[in-house]
Amino acid sequence: MGNVPAHKVEEIEPLILSKGASVLYQSPYSPDSPNYLLSTKEYLLRFQ
């Protein structure tokens, strides 16, 4: 699940687990990757 505060409400995880599913949280957002985003944008623009 994402790091949205609504996903971290105490009642959510037990509900998911009660259905036999697992709960995996994403790693925290890292704002130090603008170069990666720029290269992705440039790559996608090639196909326009």
Summary of the structure (lengths in Angstrom):
residues: 48
radius of gyration: 16.9
end to end distance: 32.2
largest distance: 46.1
contacts: 73
relative contact order: 0.14
helix: 48%
strand: 0%
